[in-house]
Amino acid sequence: MPPATEQACFEAGIKFGSLYHQFAGTPVSPDSTRSLETAMAEAIENQPFCESVTVAIDDDRVADAIDHDSGYTELTGSLMTVEMQIQYEGVTAQTRMEMEDGYPLMKLVAVDEAGE
């Protein structure tokens, strides 16, 4: 079995993959961003070892991405910032997804073992 630190980081990766690939392409409009943020966070928080999830969808970027008369666009990484905290056997992994050079990257921000 891998050490708890590696397992916590692995769990964080699983959560990000699930969040991004489950919700990418979801129709979103400036009127639906808050409810979609909540749905995304609550869905991922159901998974084991997930302490907290924060999803922030940028209303201005959503509005700018709407390029037809239907009033919505598809959710992509460029429209949101996500932070997660995963706890596994005394290890906390803090993560963040943000855009870097036009691509949504999921980053490990910090890993803390109990007592550090």
URRA-V313471 format. One record per helix or strand of 3 or more residues. SS is the DSSP state (2 for helix, 1 for strand). FROM is the first residue (numbers start at 1). TO is the last residue. Records with the same first field share a line. If there is no record, write none. Layout:
SS->FROM-TO, FROM-TO
This chain:
2->4-23, 33-45, 59-65, 77-79
1->50-57, 80-88, 91-100, 103-113
